[in-house]
Amino acid sequence: MNISPHIAKGARFTIGSRIENKFLDLLELSYTTYFTQKSDKTEKISECILTLDVLKFLISVAWEGKIISHKHYEVVGLKLDEIGKMLGGWKRSSENSYKKNRLA
């Protein structure tokens, strides 16, 4: 989220605000997913993963367009990869838990 001040003013209110909104969407969606019923949790986690993928895409577009620096791209990219690993683990855990409950 601390990328926006480093984006040029012309791009800050276009792709910069879109990136910020996607970050907030991901945060909100992950929060609501946490409190979702177990039967719907895997689907909501998949939505989180899709939102994360769109966010990664927007960040890469901003980097390729030289809107953000290589340093910021690297820092954010590493954090987004870590979030992706966490969401993937959460999804696998949720799927395994759901399958165990259905078979029992």
Steps between C-alpha positions, in 0.01 A plus 500: 500500500795735538559499124245771416707798619781385270279483190492803271194718551347419159508125565428520872131562445461235230701183541625607844150527642400178325790319671406647837137398452604144412712484817199611702270258313738215582513600865122524523443174313747308716330635812155391385640166387632434850145521636333309216340161561729204435296379204554831313851576622692336214308701242564826688871419531507448124353850462782632721755326280342649187508849654865445592579396143334815363700706750823333386407576141435868575829529688687343208330737253603794717858372510518432126363849435773638727237642734659331800868435556669164482565519875130550583401229255739254661387577855130480416550194281663306783218591737234405247671166439496433873130588516440262208673217687291571807175503302599178321569329831172628640315364197664156524428487871139599442455242222650221712288597800185509288574159345564342842171636635304377197642146529440477876 
